[in-house]
């Protein structure tokens, strides 16, 4: 197994290469670049950082952010809170009305109604004086 020499690695990074783009029909040199591995690494890194930054800026400063799940405007979040509260109160009202109707059904359909206290009260007559 070959041991990598640090000096050799740094030398390879700093070696310059020539990238030539030629016209296939006329063999004319269109563009020529002098590149090293370091310049390619730096160029690709800068390109990656720029693309990530532009993507973040595009999402943060345009209406595209509203398409992200869970993100919304402050107004829509407050409206959602109000709708949740209303829904809960309506569900509770419906539940109470259902309980009331169930109680009425029990009273109307039971064959043996409960004995209620039906003893008439003897109230003393009030004395009225017309003097």
N, CA, C and O atoms as a Tinker XYZ file with bonds, in Angstrom:
   524  protein
     1  N      0.836000   -1.163000    0.000000    73     2
     2  CA     0.000000    0.000000    0.000000    64     1     3
     3  C      0.887000    1.235000    0.000000    63     2     4     5
     4  O      1.828000    1.334000    0.788000    81     3
     5  N      0.587000    2.167000   -0.878000    73     3     6
     6  CA     1.413000    3.357000   -1.024000    64     5     7
     7  C      1.034000    4.371000    0.046000    63     6     8     9
     8  O     -0.143000    4.599000    0.327000    81     7
     9  N      2.057000    4.969000    0.633000    73     7    10
    10  CA     1.850000    6.010000    1.628000    64     9    11
    11  C      1.837000    7.344000    0.905000    63    10    12    13
    12  O      2.734000    7.635000    0.113000    81    11
    13  N      0.814000    8.163000    1.178000    73    11    14
    14  CA     0.714000    9.466000    0.538000    64    13    15
    15  C      1.670000   10.440000    1.202000    63    14    16    17
    16  O      1.727000   10.553000    2.427000    81    15
    17  N      2.402000   11.122000    0.382000    73    15    18
    18  CA     3.324000   12.135000    0.865000    64    17    19
    19  C      2.595000   13.478000    0.838000    63    18    20    21
    20  O      2.036000   13.862000   -0.189000    81    19
    21  N      2.602000   14.198000    1.976000    73    19    22
    22  CA     1.901000   15.479000    2.058000    64    21    23
    23  C      2.438000   16.476000    1.045000    63    22    24    25
    24  O      1.665000   17.224000    0.446000    81    23
    25  N      3.728000   16.499000    0.847000    73    23    26
    26  CA     4.306000   17.437000   -0.118000    64    25    27
    27  C      3.820000   17.126000   -1.525000    63    26    28    29
    28  O      3.549000   18.037000   -2.308000    81    27
    29  N      3.710000   15.843000   -1.848000    73    27    30
    30  CA     3.261000   15.441000   -3.169000    64    29    31
    31  C      1.794000   15.849000   -3.377000    63    30    32    33
    32  O      1.420000   16.282000   -4.467000    81    31
    33  N      0.967000   15.710000   -2.333000    73    31    34
    34  CA    -0.443000   16.088000   -2.434000    64    33    35
    35  C     -0.584000   17.585000   -2.678000    63    34    36    37
    36  O     -1.374000   18.003000   -3.525000    81    35
    37  N      0.169000   18.389000   -1.948000    73    35    38
    38  CA     0.104000   19.833000   -2.145000    64    37    39
    39  C      0.632000   20.234000   -3.524000    63    38    40    41
    40  O      0.130000   21.178000   -4.133000    81    39
    41  N      1.627000   19.527000   -4.005000    73    39    42
    42  CA     2.151000   19.835000   -5.337000    64    41    43
    43  C      1.109000   19.538000   -6.415000    63    42    44    45
    44  O      0.955000   20.287000   -7.379000    81    43
    45  N      0.395000   18.418000   -6.222000    73    43    46
    46  CA    -0.640000   18.069000   -7.201000    64    45    47
    47  C     -1.759000   19.102000   -7.193000    63    46    48    49
    48  O     -2.341000   19.394000   -8.238000    81    47
    49  N     -2.061000   19.654000   -6.028000    73    47    50
    50  CA    -3.117000   20.666000   -5.958000    64    49    51
    51  C     -2.705000   21.947000   -6.673000    63    50    52    53
    52  O     -3.540000   22.633000   -7.263000    81    51
    53  N     -1.451000   22.256000   -6.619000    73    51    54
    54  CA    -1.013000   23.523000   -7.211000    64    53    55
    55  C     -0.564000   23.371000   -8.664000    63    54    56    57
    56  O     -0.265000   24.373000   -9.313000    81    55
    57  N     -0.507000   22.163000   -9.185000    73    55    58
    58  CA    -0.163000   21.987000  -10.608000    64    57    59
    59  C     -1.225000   22.656000  -11.460000    63    58    60    61
    60  O     -2.417000   22.580000  -11.165000    81    59
    61  N     -0.777000   23.310000  -12.518000    73    59    62
    62  CA    -1.726000   23.987000  -13.394000    64    61    63
    63  C     -2.020000   23.102000  -14.597000    63    62    64    65
    64  O     -1.158000   22.390000  -15.112000    81    63
    65  N     -3.266000   23.180000  -15.015000    73    63    66
    66  CA    -3.726000   22.417000  -16.168000    64    65    67
    67  C     -4.351000   23.399000  -17.143000    63    66    68    69
    68  O     -4.759000   24.499000  -16.771000    81    67
    69  N     -4.417000   22.984000  -18.378000    73    67    70
    70  CA    -4.994000   23.850000  -19.397000    64    69    71
    71  C     -6.247000   23.182000  -19.948000    63    70    72    73
    72  O     -6.212000   22.043000  -20.414000    81    71
    73  N     -7.364000   23.925000  -19.884000    73    71    74
    74  CA    -8.632000   23.452000  -20.427000    64    73    75
    75  C     -8.908000   24.272000  -21.678000    63    74    76    77
    76  O     -9.034000   25.495000  -21.626000    81    75
    77  N     -9.000000   23.566000  -22.811000    73    75    78
    78  CA    -9.173000   24.234000  -24.089000    64    77    79
    79  C    -10.492000   23.762000  -24.699000    63    78    80    81
    80  O    -10.772000   22.564000  -24.752000    81    79
    81  N    -11.291000   24.714000  -25.154000    73    79    82
    82  CA   -12.515000   24.390000  -25.874000    64    81    83
    83  C    -12.272000   24.778000  -27.328000    63    82    84    85
    84  O    -11.948000   25.921000  -27.651000    81    83
    85  N    -12.445000   23.769000  -28.198000    73    83    86
    86  CA   -12.125000   23.969000  -29.612000    64    85    87
    87  C    -13.356000   23.735000  -30.479000    63    86    88    89
    88  O    -14.253000   22.973000  -30.119000    81    87
    89  N    -13.379000   24.401000  -31.623000    73    87    90
    90  CA   -14.409000   24.156000  -32.623000    64    89    91
    91  C    -14.076000   22.855000  -33.312000    63    90    92    93
    92  O    -12.958000   22.676000  -33.795000    81    91
    93  N    -15.056000   21.919000  -33.365000    73    91    94
    94  CA   -14.780000   20.581000  -33.877000    64    93    95
    95  C    -14.541000   20.586000  -35.385000    63    94    96    97
    96  O    -13.788000   19.755000  -35.893000    81    95
    97  N    -15.166000   21.500000  -36.096000    73    95    98
    98  CA   -15.023000   21.514000  -37.558000    64    97    99
    99  C    -13.715000   22.149000  -37.997000    63    98   100   101
   100  O    -13.042000   21.626000  -38.886000    81    99
   101  N    -13.344000   23.270000  -37.386000    73    99   102
   102  CA   -12.178000   24.013000  -37.855000    64   101   103
   103  C    -10.973000   23.855000  -36.942000    63   102   104   105
   104  O     -9.884000   24.326000  -37.272000    81   103
   105  N    -11.146000   23.220000  -35.834000    73   103   106
   106  CA   -10.092000   23.054000  -34.823000    64   105   107
   107  C     -9.530000   24.389000  -34.353000    63   106   108   109
   108  O     -8.364000   24.485000  -33.969000    81   107
   109  N    -10.367000   25.408000  -34.388000    73   107   110
   110  CA    -9.969000   26.701000  -33.856000    64   109   111
   111  C    -10.196000   26.683000  -32.347000    63   110   112   113
   112  O    -11.171000   26.123000  -31.847000    81   111
   113  N     -9.276000   27.304000  -31.653000    73   111   114
   114  CA    -9.379000   27.391000  -30.204000    64   113   115
   115  C    -10.392000   28.483000  -29.860000    63   114   116   117
   116  O    -10.197000   29.649000  -30.201000    81   115
   117  N    -11.485000   28.093000  -29.176000    73   115   118
   118  CA   -12.521000   29.058000  -28.834000    64   117   119
   119  C    -12.182000   29.728000  -27.512000    63   118   120   121
   120  O    -12.148000   30.956000  -27.421000    81   119
   121  N    -11.930000   28.913000  -26.481000    73   119   122
   122  CA   -11.612000   29.438000  -25.157000    64   121   123
   123  C    -10.557000   28.535000  -24.537000    63   122   124   125
   124  O    -10.575000   27.319000  -24.727000    81   123
   125  N     -9.643000   29.137000  -23.800000    73   123   126
   126  CA    -8.629000   28.361000  -23.077000    64   125   127
   127  C     -8.583000   28.855000  -21.636000    63   126   128   129
   128  O     -8.570000   30.059000  -21.379000    81   127
   129  N     -8.560000   27.914000  -20.705000    73   127   130
   130  CA    -8.490000   28.228000  -19.279000    64   129   131
   131  C     -7.263000   27.586000  -18.681000    63   130   132   133
   132  O     -6.878000   26.476000  -19.049000    81   131
   133  N     -6.645000   28.310000  -17.742000    73   131   134
   134  CA    -5.558000   27.717000  -16.934000    64   133   135
   135  C     -6.140000   27.451000  -15.561000    63   134   136   137
   136  O     -6.554000   28.381000  -14.869000    81   135
   137  N     -6.176000   26.205000  -15.167000    73   135   138
   138  CA    -6.799000   25.793000  -13.916000    64   137   139
   139  C     -5.840000   24.975000  -13.077000    63   138   140   141
   140  O     -4.937000   24.310000  -13.585000    81   139
   141  N     -6.068000   25.047000  -11.771000    73   139   142
   142  CA    -5.407000   24.139000  -10.849000    64   141   143
   143  C     -6.501000   23.476000  -10.025000    63   142   144   145
   144  O     -7.650000   23.917000  -10.061000    81   143
   145  N     -6.170000   22.438000   -9.294000    73   143   146
   146  CA    -7.177000   21.768000   -8.474000    64   145   147
   147  C     -7.733000   22.720000   -7.408000    63   146   148   149
   148  O     -8.924000   22.705000   -7.097000    81   147
   149  N     -6.842000   23.542000   -6.863000    73   147   150
   150  CA    -7.305000   24.509000   -5.858000    64   149   151
   151  C     -8.331000   25.475000   -6.450000    63   150   152   153
   152  O     -9.351000   25.756000   -5.822000    81   151
   153  N     -8.067000   25.979000   -7.643000    73   151   154
   154  CA    -9.001000   26.935000   -8.234000    64   153   155
   155  C    -10.336000   26.257000   -8.566000    63   154   156   157
   156  O    -11.386000   26.891000   -8.463000    81   155
   157  N    -10.310000   25.004000   -8.955000    73   155   158
   158  CA   -11.559000   24.280000   -9.227000    64   157   159
   159  C    -12.332000   24.073000   -7.930000    63   158   160   161
   160  O    -13.546000   24.272000   -7.907000    81   159
   161  N    -11.657000   23.678000   -6.846000    73   159   162
   162  CA   -12.323000   23.502000   -5.545000    64   161   163
   163  C    -12.950000   24.819000   -5.075000    63   162   164   165
   164  O    -14.096000   24.851000   -4.626000    81   163
   165  N    -12.184000   25.893000   -5.188000    73   163   166
   166  CA   -12.685000   27.196000   -4.749000    64   165   167
   167  C    -13.869000   27.622000   -5.617000    63   166   168   169
   168  O    -14.876000   28.101000   -5.096000    81   167
   169  N    -13.756000   27.454000   -6.918000    73   167   170
   170  CA   -14.838000   27.840000   -7.827000    64   169   171
   171  C    -16.118000   27.051000   -7.570000    63   170   172   173
   172  O    -17.205000   27.628000   -7.550000    81   171
   173  N    -16.000000   25.739000   -7.373000    73   171   174
   174  CA   -17.175000   24.911000   -7.104000    64   173   175
   175  C    -17.771000   25.280000   -5.743000    63   174   176   177
   176  O    -18.993000   25.321000   -5.599000    81   175
   177  N    -16.931000   25.545000   -4.754000    73   175   178
   178  CA   -17.430000   25.933000   -3.430000    64   177   179
   179  C    -18.185000   27.262000   -3.488000    63   178   180   181
   180  O    -19.262000   27.390000   -2.905000    81   179
   181  N    -17.631000   28.232000   -4.177000    73   179   182
   182  CA   -18.287000   29.530000   -4.304000    64   181   183
   183  C    -19.611000   29.384000   -5.052000    63   182   184   185
   184  O    -20.608000   29.994000   -4.669000    81   183
   185  N    -19.627000   28.579000   -6.116000    73   183   186
   186  CA   -20.854000   28.345000   -6.865000    64   185   187
   187  C    -21.922000   27.697000   -5.974000    63   186   188   189
   188  O    -23.090000   28.079000   -6.031000    81   187
   189  N    -21.526000   26.725000   -5.158000    73   187   190
   190  CA   -22.464000   26.053000   -4.246000    64   189   191
   191  C    -23.025000   27.038000   -3.230000    63   190   192   193
   192  O    -24.231000   27.057000   -2.985000    81   191
   193  N    -22.157000   27.856000   -2.638000    73   191   194
   194  CA   -22.611000   28.843000   -1.641000    64   193   195
   195  C    -23.550000   29.857000   -2.276000    63   194   196   197
   196  O    -24.551000   30.232000   -1.666000    81   195
   197  N    -23.248000   30.306000   -3.486000    73   195   198
   198  CA   -24.120000   31.254000   -4.178000    64   197   199
   199  C    -25.490000   30.641000   -4.479000    63   198   200   201
   200  O    -26.517000   31.295000   -4.295000    81   199
   201  N    -25.506000   29.395000   -4.937000    73   199   202
   202  CA   -26.786000   28.748000   -5.234000    64   201   203
   203  C    -27.633000   28.568000   -3.975000    63   202   204   205
   204  O    -28.843000   28.794000   -3.997000    81   203
   205  N    -26.997000   28.164000   -2.890000    73   203   206
   206  CA   -27.735000   28.011000   -1.634000    64   205   207
   207  C    -28.243000   29.363000   -1.153000    63   206   208   209
   208  O    -29.394000   29.473000   -0.728000    81   207
   209  N    -27.411000   30.385000   -1.213000    73   207   210
   210  CA   -27.828000   31.723000   -0.796000    64   209   211
   211  C    -28.953000   32.274000   -1.642000    63   210   212   213
   212  O    -29.898000   32.856000   -1.111000    81   211
   213  N    -28.867000   32.099000   -2.958000    73   211   214
   214  CA   -29.938000   32.575000   -3.833000    64   213   215
   215  C    -31.241000   31.816000   -3.594000    63   214   216   217
   216  O    -32.321000   32.403000   -3.647000    81   215
   217  N    -31.144000   30.525000   -3.334000    73   215   218
   218  CA   -32.353000   29.745000   -3.051000    64   217   219
   219  C    -33.006000   30.207000   -1.761000    63   218   220   221
   220  O    -34.226000   30.362000   -1.704000    81   219
   221  N    -32.210000   30.426000   -0.732000    73   219   222
   222  CA   -32.750000   30.903000    0.552000    64   221   223
   223  C    -33.362000   32.292000    0.385000    63   222   224   225
   224  O    -34.439000   32.564000    0.915000    81   223
   225  N    -32.684000   33.165000   -0.343000    73   223   226
   226  CA   -33.214000   34.518000   -0.569000    64   225   227
   227  C    -34.503000   34.466000   -1.386000    63   226   228   229
   228  O    -35.440000   35.216000   -1.115000    81   227
   229  N    -34.554000   33.591000   -2.374000    73   227   230
   230  CA   -35.753000   33.461000   -3.191000    64   229   231
   231  C    -36.940000   33.017000   -2.344000    63   230   232   233
   232  O    -38.049000   33.526000   -2.506000    81   231
   233  N    -36.708000   32.081000   -1.454000    73   231   234
   234  CA   -37.797000   31.595000   -0.603000    64   233   235
   235  C    -38.151000   32.628000    0.461000    63   234   236   237
   236  O    -39.332000   32.830000    0.744000    81   235
   237  N    -37.171000   33.280000    1.050000    73   235   238
   238  CA   -37.429000   34.186000    2.173000    64   237   239
   239  C    -38.082000   35.498000    1.747000    63   238   240   241
   240  O    -38.898000   36.044000    2.490000    81   239
   241  N    -37.743000   36.013000    0.571000    73   239   242
   242  CA   -38.203000   37.342000    0.182000    64   241   243
   243  C    -39.266000   37.353000   -0.908000    63   242   244   245
   244  O    -39.588000   38.417000   -1.437000    81   243
   245  N    -39.815000   36.202000   -1.253000    73   243   246
   246  CA   -40.879000   36.142000   -2.251000    64   245   247
   247  C    -42.058000   35.380000   -1.667000    63   246   248   249
   248  O    -41.929000   34.765000   -0.608000    81   247
   249  N    -43.196000   35.408000   -2.331000    73   247   250
   250  CA   -44.357000   34.668000   -1.822000    64   249   251
   251  C    -44.208000   33.149000   -1.870000    63   250   252   253
   252  O    -45.127000   32.433000   -1.473000    81   251
   253  N    -43.088000   32.653000   -2.339000    73   251   254
   254  CA   -42.879000   31.202000   -2.356000    64   253   255
   255  C    -42.865000   30.609000   -0.951000    63   254   256   257
   256  O    -43.133000   29.420000   -0.778000    81   255
   257  N    -42.556000   31.426000    0.048000    73   255   258
   258  CA   -42.480000   30.919000    1.416000    64   257   259
   259  C    -43.829000   30.425000    1.915000    63   258   260   261
   260  O    -43.887000   29.600000    2.828000    81   259
   261  N    -44.922000   30.922000    1.325000    73   259   262
   262  CA   -46.241000   30.482000    1.767000    64   261   263
   263  C    -46.566000   29.068000    1.298000    63   262   264   265
   264  O    -47.531000   28.472000    1.777000    81   263
   265  N    -45.786000   28.524000    0.379000    73   263   266
   266  CA   -45.994000   27.155000   -0.075000    64   265   267
   267  C    -45.271000   26.138000    0.799000    63   266   268   269
   268  O    -45.443000   24.933000    0.620000    81   267
   269  N    -44.472000   26.612000    1.733000    73   267   270
   270  CA   -43.775000   25.709000    2.656000    64   269   271
   271  C    -44.783000   25.250000    3.701000    63   270   272   273
   272  O    -45.464000   26.084000    4.298000    81   271
   273  N    -44.896000   23.941000    3.939000    73   271   274
   274  CA   -45.868000   23.460000    4.929000    64   273   275
   275  C    -45.557000   24.007000    6.315000    63   274   276   277
   276  O    -44.408000   23.997000    6.759000    81   275
   277  N    -46.595000   24.484000    6.989000    73   275   278
   278  CA   -46.440000   25.003000    8.338000    64   277   279
   279  C    -46.082000   26.470000    8.409000    63   278   280   281
   280  O    -46.032000   27.042000    9.498000    81   279
   281  N    -45.833000   27.090000    7.270000    73   279   282
   282  CA   -45.493000   28.502000    7.262000    64   281   283
   283  C    -46.692000   29.277000    6.760000    63   282   284   285
   284  O    -47.320000   28.875000    5.781000    81   283
   285  N    -47.010000   30.343000    7.389000    73   283   286
   286  CA   -48.139000   31.158000    6.951000    64   285   287
   287  C    -48.007000   32.553000    7.505000    63   286   288   289
   288  O    -47.107000   32.841000    8.294000    81   287
   289  N    -48.892000   33.404000    7.094000    73   287   290
   290  CA   -48.852000   34.778000    7.582000    64   289   291
   291  C    -49.431000   34.833000    8.993000    63   290   292   293
   292  O    -50.122000   33.910000    9.425000    81   291
   293  N    -49.150000   35.895000    9.690000    73   291   294
   294  CA   -49.629000   36.073000   11.061000    64   293   295
   295  C    -51.152000   36.139000   11.083000    63   294   296   297
   296  O    -51.789000   35.617000   11.998000    81   295
   297  N    -51.734000   36.783000   10.069000    73   295   298
   298  CA   -53.193000   36.909000   10.016000    64   297   299
   299  C    -53.848000   35.541000    9.875000    63   298   300   301
   300  O    -54.841000   35.248000   10.540000    81   299
   301  N    -53.290000   34.711000    9.009000    73   299   302
   302  CA   -53.895000   33.385000    8.813000    64   301   303
   303  C    -53.748000   32.524000   10.060000    63   302   304   305
   304  O    -54.620000   31.705000   10.350000    81   303
   305  N    -52.665000   32.698000   10.798000    73   303   306
   306  CA   -52.504000   31.929000   12.030000    64   305   307
   307  C    -53.513000   32.367000   13.082000    63   306   308   309
   308  O    -54.056000   31.525000   13.797000    81   307
   309  N    -53.777000   33.680000   13.193000    73   307   310
   310  CA   -54.779000   34.137000   14.166000    64   309   311
   311  C    -56.170000   33.705000   13.733000    63   310   312   313
   312  O    -56.988000   33.333000   14.574000    81   311
   313  N    -56.452000   33.748000   12.437000    73   311   314
   314  CA   -57.750000   33.268000   11.960000    64   313   315
   315  C    -57.924000   31.785000   12.265000    63   314   316   317
   316  O    -59.008000   31.344000   12.646000    81   315
   317  N    -56.862000   31.031000   12.096000    73   315   318
   318  CA   -56.920000   29.602000   12.393000    64   317   319
   319  C    -57.186000   29.369000   13.877000    63   318   320   321
   320  O    -57.963000   28.482000   14.231000    81   319
   321  N    -56.557000   30.145000   14.741000    73   319   322
   322  CA   -56.798000   30.015000   16.186000    64   321   323
   323  C    -58.259000   30.317000   16.508000    63   322   324   325
   324  O    -58.886000   29.589000   17.278000    81   323
   325  N    -58.808000   31.392000   15.923000    73   323   326
   326  CA   -60.204000   31.746000   16.169000    64   325   327
   327  C    -61.154000   30.658000   15.668000    63   326   328   329
   328  O    -62.144000   30.337000   16.325000    81   327
   329  N    -60.842000   30.099000   14.505000    73   327   330
   330  CA   -61.685000   29.026000   13.977000    64   329   331
   331  C    -61.639000   27.787000   14.864000    63   330   332   333
   332  O    -62.654000   27.114000   15.044000    81   331
   333  N    -60.483000   27.487000   15.411000    73   331   334
   334  CA   -60.371000   26.342000   16.323000    64   333   335
   335  C    -61.208000   26.569000   17.576000    63   334   336   337
   336  O    -61.894000   25.659000   18.042000    81   335
   337  N    -61.153000   27.774000   18.118000    73   335   338
   338  CA   -61.934000   28.083000   19.318000    64   337   339
   339  C    -63.427000   27.993000   19.018000    63   338   340   341
   340  O    -64.187000   27.432000   19.807000    81   339
   341  N    -63.846000   28.541000   17.884000    73   339   342
   342  CA   -65.254000   28.464000   17.499000    64   341   343
   343  C    -65.708000   27.022000   17.324000    63   342   344   345
   344  O    -66.786000   26.642000   17.782000    81   343
   345  N    -64.887000   26.233000   16.666000    73   343   346
   346  CA   -65.230000   24.836000   16.433000    64   345   347
   347  C    -65.385000   24.092000   17.753000    63   346   348   349
   348  O    -66.324000   23.316000   17.927000    81   347
   349  N    -64.467000   24.328000   18.678000    73   347   350
   350  CA   -64.560000   23.669000   19.975000    64   349   351
   351  C    -65.837000   24.057000   20.698000    63   350   352   353
   352  O    -66.499000   23.199000   21.282000    81   351
   353  N    -66.197000   25.343000   20.670000    73   351   354
   354  CA   -67.415000   25.765000   21.372000    64   353   355
   355  C    -68.656000   25.196000   20.696000    63   354   356   357
   356  O    -69.616000   24.830000   21.375000    81   355
   357  N    -68.650000   25.117000   19.364000    73   355   358
   358  CA   -69.790000   24.526000   18.668000    64   357   359
   359  C    -69.919000   23.031000   18.971000    63   358   360   361
   360  O    -71.026000   22.523000   19.150000    81   359
   361  N    -68.797000   22.340000   19.025000    73   359   362
   362  CA   -68.832000   20.915000   19.375000    64   361   363
   363  C    -69.375000   20.727000   20.785000    63   362   364   365
   364  O    -70.150000   19.804000   21.036000    81   363
   365  N    -68.976000   21.589000   21.695000    73   363   366
   366  CA   -69.459000   21.489000   23.071000    64   365   367
   367  C    -70.962000   21.767000   23.133000    63   366   368   369
   368  O    -71.682000   21.083000   23.860000    81   367
   369  N    -71.442000   22.751000   22.387000    73   367   370
   370  CA   -72.876000   23.060000   22.350000    64   369   371
   371  C    -73.667000   21.881000   21.793000    63   370   372   373
   372  O    -74.714000   21.523000   22.333000    81   371
   373  N    -73.175000   21.285000   20.729000    73   371   374
   374  CA   -73.849000   20.120000   20.143000    64   373   375
   375  C    -73.889000   18.973000   21.141000    63   374   376   377
   376  O    -74.902000   18.281000   21.249000    81   375
   377  N    -72.812000   18.767000   21.860000    73   375   378
   378  CA   -72.759000   17.705000   22.868000    64   377   379
   379  C    -73.805000   17.939000   23.955000    63   378   380   381
   380  O    -74.493000   17.002000   24.361000    81   379
   381  N    -73.930000   19.166000   24.425000    73   379   382
   382  CA   -74.921000   19.469000   25.460000    64   381   383
   383  C    -76.344000   19.260000   24.935000    63   382   384   385
   384  O    -77.201000   18.736000   25.645000    81   383
   385  N    -76.587000   19.671000   23.696000    73   383   386
   386  CA   -77.925000   19.486000   23.127000    64   385   387
   387  C    -78.246000   18.004000   22.951000    63   386   388   389
   388  O    -79.384000   17.587000   23.168000    81   387
   389  N    -77.258000   17.214000   22.563000    73   387   390
   390  CA   -77.475000   15.773000   22.449000    64   389   391
   391  C    -77.791000   15.166000   23.802000    63   390   392   393
   392  O    -78.662000   14.301000   23.900000    81   391
   393  N    -77.107000   15.597000   24.839000    73   391   394
   394  CA   -77.411000   15.101000   26.182000    64   393   395
   395  C    -78.836000   15.484000   26.582000    63   394   396   397
   396  O    -79.543000   14.673000   27.180000    81   395
   397  N    -79.258000   16.677000   26.272000    73   395   398
   398  CA   -80.605000   17.131000   26.605000    64   397   399
   399  C    -81.648000   16.274000   25.885000    63   398   400   401
   400  O    -82.637000   15.849000   26.482000    81   399
   401  N    -81.409000   16.024000   24.578000    73   399   402
   402  CA   -82.355000   15.218000   23.816000    64   401   403
   403  C    -82.400000   13.778000   24.320000    63   402   404   405
   404  O    -83.471000   13.171000   24.356000    81   403
   405  N    -81.260000   13.230000   24.705000    73   403   406
   406  CA   -81.237000   11.876000   25.272000    64   405   407
   407  C    -82.050000   11.822000   26.557000    63   406   408   409
   408  O    -82.764000   10.848000   26.798000    81   407
   409  N    -81.950000   12.846000   27.373000    73   407   410
   410  CA   -82.731000   12.908000   28.604000    64   409   411
   411  C    -84.213000   12.970000   28.307000    63   410   412   413
   412  O    -85.009000   12.305000   28.970000    81   411
   413  N    -84.595000   13.767000   27.309000    73   411   414
   414  CA   -86.007000   13.843000   26.914000    64   413   415
   415  C    -86.508000   12.503000   26.396000    63   414   416   417
   416  O    -87.620000   12.092000   26.727000    81   415
   417  N    -85.719000   11.826000   25.604000    73   415   418
   418  CA   -86.114000   10.517000   25.084000    64   417   419
   419  C    -86.333000    9.526000   26.218000    63   418   420   421
   420  O    -87.291000    8.753000   26.201000    81   419
   421  N    -85.437000    9.552000   27.209000    73   419   422
   422  CA   -85.587000    8.655000   28.360000    64   421   423
   423  C    -86.897000    8.924000   29.084000    63   422   424   425
   424  O    -87.628000    7.996000   29.431000    81   423
   425  N    -87.184000   10.180000   29.305000    73   423   426
   426  CA   -88.400000   10.535000   30.036000    64   425   427
   427  C    -89.629000   10.112000   29.253000    63   426   428   429
   428  O    -90.583000    9.598000   29.838000    81   427
   429  N    -89.627000   10.319000   27.934000    73   427   430
   430  CA   -90.805000   10.032000   27.127000    64   429   431
   431  C    -90.999000    8.541000   26.850000    63   430   432   433
   432  O    -92.135000    8.096000   26.686000    81   431
   433  N    -89.934000    7.772000   26.797000    73   431   434
   434  CA   -90.057000    6.363000   26.437000    64   433   435
   435  C    -90.085000    5.427000   27.635000    63   434   436   437
   436  O    -90.447000    4.261000   27.479000    81   435
   437  N    -89.726000    5.881000   28.800000    73   435   438
   438  CA   -89.726000    4.989000   29.954000    64   437   439
   439  C    -91.145000    4.640000   30.345000    63   438   440   441
   440  O    -92.012000    5.513000   30.381000    81   439
   441  N    -91.397000    3.355000   30.644000    73   439   442
   442  CA   -92.719000    2.929000   31.072000    64   441   443
   443  C    -92.942000    3.214000   32.543000    63   442   444   445
   444  O    -94.078000    3.442000   32.957000    81   443
   445  N    -91.918000    3.209000   33.321000    73   443   446
   446  CA   -91.991000    3.437000   34.757000    64   445   447
   447  C    -91.351000    4.770000   35.085000    63   446   448   449
   448  O    -90.153000    4.829000   35.359000    81   447
   449  N    -92.109000    5.815000   35.062000    73   447   450
   450  CA   -91.491000    7.098000   35.404000    64   449   451
   451  C    -91.147000    7.140000   36.879000    63   450   452   453
   452  O    -91.762000    6.450000   37.692000    81   451
   453  N    -90.217000    7.907000   37.199000    73   451   454
   454  CA   -89.815000    8.033000   38.607000    64   453   455
   455  C    -90.922000    8.725000   39.383000    63   454   456   457
   456  O    -91.605000    9.614000   38.874000    81   455
   457  N    -91.082000    8.291000   40.640000    73   455   458
   458  CA   -92.058000    8.937000   41.501000    64   457   459
   459  C    -91.482000   10.252000   41.989000    63   458   460   461
   460  O    -90.456000   10.296000   42.669000    81   459
   461  N    -92.156000   11.295000   41.630000    73   459   462
   462  CA   -91.701000   12.601000   42.065000    64   461   463
   463  C    -92.510000   13.029000   43.273000    63   462   464   465
   464  O    -93.593000   12.492000   43.510000    81   463
   465  N    -92.035000   13.936000   44.005000    73   463   466
   466  CA   -92.722000   14.461000   45.178000    64   465   467
   467  C    -93.883000   15.321000   44.696000    63   466   468   469
   468  O    -93.694000   16.442000   44.223000    81   467
   469  N    -95.097000   14.769000   44.826000    73   467   470
   470  CA   -96.269000   15.489000   44.334000    64   469   471
   471  C    -97.247000   15.822000   45.455000    63   470   472   473
   472  O    -98.425000   16.074000   45.204000    81   471
   473  N    -96.764000   15.821000   46.666000    73   471   474
   474  CA   -97.635000   16.141000   47.797000    64   473   475
   475  C    -97.944000   17.628000   47.738000    63   474   476   477
   476  O    -97.035000   18.455000   47.662000    81   475
   477  N    -99.239000   17.969000   47.774000    73   475   478
   478  CA   -99.569000   19.395000   47.720000    64   477   479
   479  C    -99.186000   20.084000   49.020000    63   478   480   481
   480  O    -99.325000   19.528000   50.109000    81   479
   481  N    -98.732000   21.228000   48.882000    73   479   482
   482  CA   -98.321000   22.004000   50.051000    64   481   483
   483  C    -99.524000   22.765000   50.602000    63   482   484   485
   484  O   -100.335000   23.300000   49.846000    81   483
   485  N    -99.625000   22.805000   51.905000    73   483   486
   486  CA  -100.664000   23.582000   52.571000    64   485   487
   487  C   -100.052000   24.911000   52.966000    63   486   488   489
   488  O    -99.381000   25.018000   53.993000    81   487
   489  N   -100.276000   25.886000   52.175000    73   487   490
   490  CA   -99.738000   27.193000   52.472000    64   489   491
   491  C   -100.767000   27.989000   53.261000    63   490   492   493
   492  O   -101.946000   28.004000   52.907000    81   491
   493  N   -100.342000   28.630000   54.299000    73   491   494
   494  CA  -101.304000   29.442000   55.045000    64   493   495
   495  C   -101.722000   30.642000   54.205000    63   494   496   497
   496  O   -100.949000   31.236000   53.454000    81   495
   497  N   -103.018000   30.958000   54.390000    73   495   498
   498  CA  -103.520000   32.084000   53.644000    64   497   499
   499  C   -102.992000   33.367000   54.247000    63   498   500   501
   500  O   -102.951000   33.540000   55.465000    81   499
   501  N   -102.615000   34.203000   53.417000    73   499   502
   502  CA  -102.084000   35.452000   53.939000    64   501   503
   503  C   -103.225000   36.359000   54.344000    63   502   504   505
   504  O   -104.256000   36.421000   53.674000    81   503
   505  N   -103.036000   37.041000   55.413000    73   503   506
   506  CA  -104.060000   37.955000   55.910000    64   505   507
   507  C   -103.899000   39.285000   55.206000    63   506   508   509
   508  O   -102.828000   39.891000   55.202000    81   507
   509  N   -104.953000   39.703000   54.635000    73   507   510
   510  CA  -104.927000   41.008000   53.973000    64   509   511
   511  C   -105.869000   41.929000   54.717000    63   510   512   513
   512  O   -107.025000   41.591000   54.971000    81   511
   513  N   -105.391000   43.018000   55.038000    73   511   514
   514  CA  -106.244000   43.978000   55.748000    64   513   515
   515  C   -106.557000   45.132000   54.821000    63   514   516   517
   516  O   -105.670000   45.764000   54.247000    81   515
   517  N   -107.822000   45.381000   54.698000    73   515   518
   518  CA  -108.253000   46.484000   53.836000    64   517   519
   519  C   -108.752000   47.634000   54.688000    63   518   520   521
   520  O   -109.620000   48.383000   54.241000    81   519
   521  N   -108.257000   47.799000   55.853000    73   519   522
   522  CA  -108.721000   48.850000   56.757000    64   521   523
   523  C   -108.116000   50.144000   56.433000    63   522   524
   524  O   -108.398000   51.141000   57.097000    81   523
